[in-house]
Amino acid sequence: MRVAVVGAGVVGLSAAAALLERGAEVVCYERADEPMAERSVGSSRIFRYAHREPELVRLAADARAGFDRWAERSGRRMVVPSGCVISGADVPTWAAAMEAADAPFELQPDADRLRLPTRRPPAEALLDPSGGVVDVDAVREYLTGLTARALRREPVEAVDADGHVWSRSGPARFDVVLLAAGTGTSALAARVGVSVPGELEHHARFTFPVDPAVAWRSWIDLPATGLGTYQHASGPGRWAVGGHLDPAATAWPVGRDAATAAARDEVLAYAREHLAVEPRIVETVYCTPTPGLGDGFHVQHAGRVVAVHGENLFKFAPVLGTALAAACERD
Ligand SMILES: Cc1cc2nc3c(=O)[nH]c(=O)nc-3n(C[C@H](O)[C@H](O)[C@H](O)COP(=O)(O)OP(=O)(O)OC[C@H]3O[C@@H](n4cnc5c(N)ncnc54)[C@H](O)[C@@H]3O)c2cc1C
């Protein structure tokens, strides 16, 4: 089977690796100079079993087993097991999903168990002891090593439902074309009549210095009022914080610089008031998510084209790669 994978982000590379393992002939097209340079950029992501739906909790458990397999093969740990705390008014929904999926969790752990950098512990909290931090550098090194022979640094201009791919080296035909192109998927999928949301917004995550000896848990805080955030260790002595700003401040027409400046001001003010971090930004990670998607992913197909899109996909990478490879085989 000849498969074109469009996009060498974590999703495309995971699928390419799974396809190569199944004996497929794979060409993975990437328009950027380096793989994993757009939505998969940076060095860390939150891993968690905790989701609002039991199906996603189960998938996260499968993904964790996949990360462990990758770790065994590469000799490098992929998930740092710090645990993850979810806090805010929605905690009962997350708890119900964890319960339905038979996943371990603790409700209302005491402050010692919470292990968060905040001066004001949240009123409602759920501890997901299986959560932690994905080491993106380890994943990148593993996947790019496995897929190096398949990678072609060329933008794909168009695809059709018969399996044709147009790039600067001319048209090529494949048994299946997998669109895993992140921000590029919507335009390519539209060519074969598949509708994928194409709207984008600006998002920035900021890293603060902390005492390297601290071992805080990853944290998703969704308070009823005030700034919602996600936070996690991003290497020793580094604490990353992303804020869920008013959508008007991060909308596409606002522009990258103004939206990043607004996010920086808000996250910095939040860090000064609430967090036990040095309020000095040492790294900014910028990307362009699709607004309003939330957790989870969607796979659609038309003829020989399979298209995937979603948000917060990093934590699902191993399971998504295997599932997409199987979807390609089923055509
Ligand atoms: C700051 C930040 C924090 C995040 N936090 C988390 C988290 O805590 N947990 C979590 O699970 N997820 C998190 N995410 C989301 C997660 O990282 C993304 O969902 C995931 O990396 C998406 O991977 P992808 O392969 O779909 O997209 P991408 O990494 O964007 O890959 C798509 C690739 O396709 C290429 N491409 C596009 N168009 C074309 C074309 N026409 N031809 C050739 N190549 C093309 C692009 O250059 C790109 O490399 C976060 C993302 C960011 C940016």
The ligand as an ORCA input file, in Angstrom:
! r2SCAN-3c Opt
* xyz 0 1
  C       1.087     26.023     23.334
  C       0.378     24.726     23.119
  C      -0.021     23.971     24.209
  C      -0.670     22.748     24.005
  N      -0.966     21.978     25.082
  C      -1.376     20.710     24.884
  C      -1.447     19.812     25.964
  O      -1.147     20.179     27.090
  N      -1.819     18.511     25.725
  C      -2.120     18.088     24.457
  O      -2.423     16.910     24.284
  N      -2.083     18.924     23.414
  C      -1.702     20.220     23.596
  N      -1.600     21.068     22.551
  C      -2.150     20.665     21.251
  C      -1.241     19.712     20.508
  O       0.097     20.100     20.623
  C      -1.698     19.688     19.058
  O      -3.071     19.286     18.990
  C      -0.881     18.719     18.224
  O       0.497     18.996     18.333
  C      -1.335     18.832     16.775
  O      -0.504     18.035     15.970
  P      -0.776     17.964     14.410
  O       0.189     16.977     13.894
  O      -2.227     17.768     14.171
  O      -0.506     19.450     13.890
  P       0.877     20.172     13.519
  O       1.912     19.903     14.540
  O       0.548     21.585     13.237
  O       1.306     19.419     12.187
  C       0.737     19.687     10.937
  C       1.879     19.819      9.958
  O       1.350     19.910      8.646
  C       2.176     20.789      7.920
  N       1.410     21.244      6.769
  C       0.310     22.030      6.752
  N      -0.133     22.212      5.505
  C       0.705     21.520      4.698
  C       0.768     21.318      3.300
  N      -0.124     21.873      2.460
  N       1.774     20.558      2.797
  C       2.698     19.985      3.619
  N       2.688     20.161      4.962
  C       1.692     20.907      5.494
  C       2.523     21.879      8.919
  O       3.688     22.574      8.545
  C       2.704     21.080     10.199
  O       4.043     20.706     10.426
  C      -0.965     22.301     22.702
  C      -0.564     23.072     21.599
  C       0.116     24.248     21.818
  C       0.644     24.990     20.618
*
